[in-house]
Amino acid sequence: MNHAPKICSVIVQFVLVVACLAFASSAQADSFGPFTTTSFSISSTTSDGSFVVPGTNQVTIDGPNGLGIGSEIDWYIFPAFSGQVAFDWSYSSEDAPAEDSGGYITNGSDHQLANATGAHGSQTVSFSANEKFGFYVNSVDGTGGPGILTVTDFHAVPEPGTVSLLLAAMLLVVGCHRWTTARKKIA
């Protein structure tokens, strides 16, 4: 008795189940790319500033303002794994240019994206396991209106190995299907 067609069928079913589980886990309501929003912490050198998560894969951080002293607000995580993320961003402020700024944090260091209203762009960032990663808005003077950083379309960037593995699985599925079809024609 030839068990090869059954083995191919089981492999195809396994690959489909894994793909469905991967899709379902990435569609969480509180997701922020490969993280959940509840995994993030917020810190501020003063008690000023706020953040809003209006939907999946986006966040708006309102910087410190009104206290008359310089300060920074961080929205961050210490991820359990290393990886890459990509996102779109926009920045605005009513304050004079260079008085406020916004950007991202990797390995505990601030990386400025903008310090003048109207700036926007796309960014791909690598992060390391157990190192501080997130976003910040800084105010030099604490007056004149807050800097506002909005991050949208935040998502994980697949590593080359992940894409190769997915391609190999798809080729395996196609090969099993062709082999099973050819065996049925012979029998």
N, C-alpha and C positions, 0 to 999 in steps of 0.2 A: 504494500500500500504506500502510495506516494503522499507524503505530508507537506511537500514544498508549497502547494497552493495555499494551504491553511496558514503556513508560516508567513507567507507574503501578506495574506489578509490580516493577520495579527499585527504585523509591522506597520501596515498602512493605517490600521485603526489606532495604534499607539501614537504614530506621528500626528494624526488628526486630533487626538485627545490632548496631546502636549501643546499643539498650536492653539487649541481652544482655551486651555488653561492660561497660556501666556497672554492671550488677548483679554481674557476676563480679568486677570490680575492687573493689567495696565489700565483698565477702565474704572478704577475706583473713584467714587464721587469726591473724595478729599485728596486726590492725587496731585502731586506737583512733580511731574516727570517721574523719575524712579523712586521718589520719596512720597510720604504722606505729609500733609500740612501739619498734622499734630506732632510730627517728629521734630519740628523746628522750634527754636527758642528765640526769645527777643531780649536784647539788652540795650540799655541806653546809659550814657554817662550822666544824663539828667533824667528826670521822669517825663520828658517831653518827646513827642513823636508817636507815630502809630503805624500799623500795617493793616491792610484789608486783603482778604483772599476772596475776590468776587466770583471766582469760578475755577474750574479745573485748569491746572497748568498756568495760572497767572497770579500775580501778587502786585499790590501797590503799596509802596512805603512812603509815608509822609514824614519828612525830616523834622528835626527839632526847630522850634521857633517860639519867640515870645518871652523867653527868659533872659535875654540880653547877654547870654554867655555861650561860648562855643560848645558844641556837643555832637555826639554821633548816636544814631540808632542802628543796630544790627539785627537782622533776621537770619538765623544761621542754624546749622546742623553739624554734627560730627558723624559723617556717614560711616557705616560698617564696611564699606567696600570702596574701591577706587573705580573711576570711570570718566566718561566725558558726557557733558550736556550741551545742548544748544538752546538759544532763546532769542527772542526779539525784545527790544527795550526802547523806552522813550523817557525823556527827562524834561521836567519843566520847573520853573521857579519864578516867583515875583521879585525875588531879591536880585541885587546886582550880580553880574557874572563873577564867578570865582568866590563868592561869599558862601555858596552852598555847592555840594557836589554829591554825586551818587555813583555807585558801581557795585562790583562783586568782590567777594572775599574768597581767596584760596590759600590753604595752608596758613591761615591766620593773618594774611597780608591783604590790605585794601588795594584794589585795582580800579582806578577811576575810569568810568565810562563817559561822564559829562560833568560840566560845571556851568552850563549856560542853557537857558530855556530853548526848547525846540529841537534839541539833539535827539537822535534816534539811530538805531542800527540793529544788527544781528551779531551774535557772539557765540563762539564755541569755546568751552572751558573744560580743562581737565581738573579733576579733584582727586585727592588721596584719601585712603581709608584713615579714619580716626584723626583727621586734620580738619580744622574749622573751615566750613564752606558756607557761603550765603551771599547776602546782599546788604548794602548799607546806604545811608544818606547822612552826610556830614554837614554841619553848619559852623562856619567860622565865627559869625557874630551873634547868632541866636535871635536875629530880628529881620524884618523886611519881607517876611513870608517864607514858608518852608520850601525846601527842595522836594520834588516828588518824582520818585523812580517807579515806573511801571514795567513789569516783566511779563511778557505773554509768550505763548507757544513754547513753554519750557518742556523739553523732552530729552530723553536719553539718546545718545548717539551710539548705535550698535558698534561693538568692537569688530575688527575684521574677522576674528575667529568665529564670532557668532554668525555672521553672514555666510562664511564658508560652511559651517555646520548645517545651517538651514538649507543651503544649496545641495549639500551631500545628502541630506534627508529627502529632499525633493527628487533627486536623481535615483535614490533607492526606491522610492514609491513608484516612479515611472518604470524603472527596471523590473520591479516585481510584477507590475501590471502587464508589461510586455511579455515577460517570461511565462506568466500564468496563461495569458491569451494564446501564446504559441503552443504551450503544453496541451491546451484544450483542443486545438486544431489537429494535433498529432493523434490524440486519443480518440 
